[in-house]
Amino acid sequence: MPLKIIVICTGNSIRSQIAHGFFEYFLKNNAEIFSAGTNPCFVHPNAIKVMAELGIDISKHTSDNINKYSSIHFDFIITVCDYAKLVCPYLPGTGIRIHHGFEDPSILRNSDKHVLSNFRRVRDEIKNYCLNFIKENNLTLPN
């Protein structure tokens, strides 16, 4: 049975979607990756844009409620925003719960140029986190 990872934030709009994209990209078929929100809304267009800059397509991702996955036993349950950590519901199984909060890049409301640079910075932080997570947990990267 493949490894199952879920990444959770409040809106399942930016941070969890970016992490979802990186984990899928890095782990390919070696894991099943999910993302969800405690209060889902939409996949943010800037998240799609900055991931596309790296050749990772998350445009078909959907913003899902965590309750959709309540019957799945996850190996890792990762929260990427402080609010989601506080209100994350119980998920069955013995999954390891991990929290690593990232800044919400949508809070910067200046020009498009500044907003995108903030999205890129957070994207790169999440990329580094995902790579370190894979290494620290001895997960297998495909050839």
Secondary structure, DSSP 4 states (H G I P E B T S, - for coil): --EEEEEEESSSSSHHHHHHHHHHHHHGGGEEEEEEESS-----HHHHHHHHTTT---TT----BGGGGTT---SEEEE-SHHHHHHPPP-SS-PEEEE-----GGG--S-HHHHHHHHHHHHHHHHHHHHHHHHHTTPPPP-
